[in-house]
Amino acid sequence: MQKLLCAEFELNTFHNFISLAQFYKLELLKVNSGLFQGT
């Protein structure tokens, strides 16, 4: 039972990490395009 909870927690953490990574990627793309427009 404990192992299952742990695995589920890890899966959630992994999912959150991916969501964060995708968010930051979008933000970085926005920043980069802004920088390119500035030059």
Sine and cosine of phi, psi and omega as CSV:
sin_phi,cos_phi,sin_psi,cos_psi,sin_omega,cos_omega
0.00,0.00,-0.73,0.68,-0.01,-1.00
-0.87,0.49,-0.64,0.77,-0.02,-1.00
-0.90,0.44,-0.66,0.76,-0.02,-1.00
-0.89,0.45,-0.71,0.70,0.04,-1.00
-0.87,0.50,-0.66,0.75,-0.01,-1.00
-0.89,0.45,-0.70,0.71,0.00,-1.00
-0.89,0.45,-0.65,0.76,0.00,-1.00
-0.91,0.41,-0.65,0.76,0.02,-1.00
-0.89,0.45,-0.69,0.72,0.01,-1.00
-0.89,0.46,-0.64,0.77,0.01,-1.00
-0.89,0.45,-0.70,0.71,0.04,-1.00
-0.89,0.46,-0.69,0.72,0.01,-1.00
-0.88,0.48,-0.70,0.72,0.01,-1.00
-0.88,0.48,-0.70,0.72,0.00,-1.00
-0.89,0.46,-0.69,0.72,0.03,-1.00
-0.88,0.47,-0.65,0.76,0.00,-1.00
-0.88,0.47,-0.69,0.73,0.01,-1.00
-0.90,0.43,-0.68,0.74,0.03,-1.00
-0.87,0.49,-0.70,0.72,0.04,-1.00
-0.88,0.47,-0.70,0.72,-0.02,-1.00
-0.88,0.48,-0.69,0.73,0.01,-1.00
-0.90,0.43,-0.63,0.77,0.02,-1.00
-0.89,0.45,-0.74,0.67,-0.01,-1.00
-0.90,0.43,-0.57,0.82,0.02,-1.00
-0.88,0.47,-0.70,0.72,0.03,-1.00
-0.88,0.47,-0.70,0.72,0.00,-1.00
-0.89,0.46,-0.68,0.74,0.01,-1.00
-0.90,0.44,-0.63,0.78,0.04,-1.00
-0.89,0.45,-0.66,0.75,0.04,-1.00
-0.88,0.48,-0.72,0.69,-0.01,-1.00
-0.89,0.45,-0.71,0.71,-0.01,-1.00
-0.89,0.46,-0.70,0.71,0.00,-1.00
-0.91,0.42,-0.57,0.82,0.06,-1.00
-0.91,0.42,-0.65,0.76,0.02,-1.00
-0.91,0.42,-0.67,0.74,-0.02,-1.00
-0.91,0.41,-0.58,0.81,0.03,-1.00
-0.93,0.36,-0.51,0.86,-0.03,-1.00
-0.95,0.33,-0.49,0.87,-0.05,-1.00
-0.99,0.13,0.00,0.00,0.00,0.00
